[in-house]
Structures are given as structure tokens and as C-alpha cells.
């Protein structure tokens, strides 16, 4: 079984100006992958450090937390900084892979500042906030989830 939280970070979606666009796409990709026993919870918070931190800490009982949004160059794009501050250790290869592979879809992917790390037994990965970027990156993560969980639990290396 894999437990996972998808946290959408968006000022406008959290205010109800438009619906969450990337969170549902990530959940759709994960469920379509047919991962055995997958349980997904979703959350939606504004681009605010306290809100992001509270949401991440609330989901540390999960195997994975995937955030979407707040990884760009805007002044309120602070998801990577908040995530890094929370994590005990980084997983630079995951963030590097997401940027590297995504640049095949758009050259702007290299401007993503997404971070990946571990807090306790939870792997946290920042994904882009666009539907296209979120869909693509979630697809890249699918084949890694079971092995990453096993590694965190000390069952595989």
C-alpha cells in the first residue's frame, strides 16, 4: 500500500477564483497507473509559508507528499524554501530528473526550482503548478514510488 498526499499551493485557487487544476491531474495519473493499494488525499493552500508548512506537517503520516505550485520565479513562489526547511535530508536526484526530463517538453522547465527531500519516513517532492507539468512529472514518479518506499523502510537498496 502507498499513502500519498497531493498539496496544491495556489493563492487564487485557495481563494476560489478558479478550481484546483493541477492537484486533480496528479491524482488522475497516479490512480491510472494502477499502483496497488494507493490511497490519495488532497489539500489546497495559499502561497503562504505558514499554510504550506502546516499542510506538509499535517500529512507526514503518508509515504509521499507531492506538492504542486509555487516552484517558479515569482515573489510568492516559496514552496521549495519551505519544503527544504522542513526536510531532514535532500533527494537532489529526484528534482534534477524532473527538471531534466521536463525540459524535453518545454525549455522553461529549467526555471523550476522544485525541491525533493525526506522528513522522517515521508518523501516530499515539489512538482510544477501547470497541468501539463504536473501530469508529466507525476508520470515520471510513478515507476519510482514503490522502490523509494521500500528504501525508506529499509527493505530494499
C-alpha positions in Angstrom: 0.0 0.0 0.0 1.2 3.5 -0.8 -0.3 6.5 1.0 0.2 9.9 -0.6 -0.9 13.5 -0.2 -1.2 15.9 -3.1 -1.0 19.5 -1.8 -1.8 22.2 -4.3 -0.3 25.6 -3.5 -2.1 28.5 -5.1 -3.3 31.8 -3.9 -6.1 32.1 -6.5 -7.3 28.5 -6.2 -7.4 28.7 -2.4 -9.5 31.9 -2.7 -11.9 30.1 -5.1 -11.1 32.3 -8.1 -10.7 29.1 -10.1 -10.7 25.4 -9.4 -7.6 23.5 -8.4 -6.2 22.5 -11.8 -3.0 20.5 -11.1 -3.9 18.5 -8.0 -6.7 16.5 -9.7 -4.4 15.8 -12.7 -1.7 14.4 -10.4 -4.3 12.2 -8.6 -5.6 11.0 -12.0 -2.1 10.0 -13.2 -1.4 8.1 -10.0 -4.7 6.3 -10.0 -4.4 5.4 -13.7 -1.1 3.8 -13.0 -2.8 1.1 -11.0 -0.5 1.2 -8.0 -1.7 -1.5 -5.6 -3.4 -0.1 -2.5 -2.8 3.5 -3.4 -4.5 6.0 -1.1 -4.5 9.7 -2.1 -5.6 12.7 0.0 -5.7 16.2 -1.4 -5.1 19.6 0.2 -5.2 23.1 -1.1 -3.4 26.1 0.5 -2.3 29.6 -0.5 1.3 30.6 -1.3 2.0 31.4 2.3 4.9 29.9 4.3 2.8 29.1 7.4 0.0 27.5 5.3 2.4 25.4 3.3 4.3 24.2 6.3 1.1 23.4 8.2 -0.2 21.3 5.3 3.1 19.4 4.8 3.3 18.7 8.6 -0.3 17.5 8.6 0.5 14.8 6.0 3.7 13.4 7.5 1.8 10.2 8.2 1.9 9.5 4.5 4.6 7.7 2.5 4.7 10.6 0.0 3.7 14.2 -0.2 3.6 15.7 -3.7 3.2 19.5 -3.8 2.1 21.3 -6.9 2.7 25.0 -7.5 4.9 27.7 -6.0 8.1 26.5 -7.7 8.6 29.3 -10.2 10.4 32.6 -10.1 7.6 34.8 -8.7 7.9 36.6 -5.4 5.3 34.3 -3.8 6.8 31.1 -5.2 8.3 29.8 -2.0 7.4 26.1 -1.9 11.0 24.9 -2.4 12.2 27.0 0.5 9.5 25.9 2.9 10.0 22.2 1.9 13.7 22.4 2.3 13.4 23.9 5.7 11.1 21.1 6.8 13.1 18.2 5.4 15.8 16.3 7.3 17.6 15.2 4.1 17.5 16.1 0.4 17.0 13.9 -2.6 18.6 16.1 -5.3 18.4 13.4 -8.0 14.6 13.5 -8.0 14.4 17.2 -8.5 17.2 17.1 -11.1 15.5 14.3 -13.0 12.1 16.1 -13.1 13.8 19.3 -14.5 15.9 17.4 -17.0 13.2 15.2 -18.4 10.7 18.1 -18.4 13.0 20.3 -20.4 12.2 17.9 -23.3 8.6 19.1 -23.1 9.4 22.8 -22.6 12.7 24.8 -22.3 11.1 26.7 -19.4 11.3 23.6 -17.2 14.9 24.6 -16.3 13.4 27.6 -14.4 11.5 25.3 -12.0 13.0 25.4 -8.5 11.4 22.3 -7.2 13.0 20.5 -4.3 12.8 16.9 -3.1 13.6 15.5 0.3 12.7 13.3 3.3 11.1 14.2 6.6 11.1 11.2 8.9 9.7 8.4 6.7 7.9 10.7 4.2 9.3 11.6 0.8 8.3 15.1 -0.3 8.6 16.2 -3.9 7.7 19.6 -5.4 6.0 19.4 -8.8 5.2 22.3 -11.1 1.8 24.0 -10.8 0.8 23.8 -14.5 -1.5 20.9 -15.5 0.9 19.8 -18.2 4.0 20.0 -16.0 2.2 18.3 -13.1 0.9 15.5 -15.4 4.3 14.9 -16.9 6.2 14.9 -13.6 3.7 12.7 -11.8 4.1 10.2 -14.7 7.9 10.2 -14.2 7.5 9.5 -10.5 5.1 6.5 -10.8 7.7 3.9 -11.5 9.9 5.1 -8.6 7.3 5.2 -5.8 7.3 1.5 -4.7 11.1 1.3 -4.7 11.5 4.7 -2.9 9.1 3.5 -0.2 11.0 0.2 0.2 14.3 2.1 0.6 12.8 4.5 3.2 11.5 1.5 5.1 14.9 -0.3 4.9 13.6 -3.1 2.8 15.5 -2.5 -0.5 18.6 -0.9 -1.7 
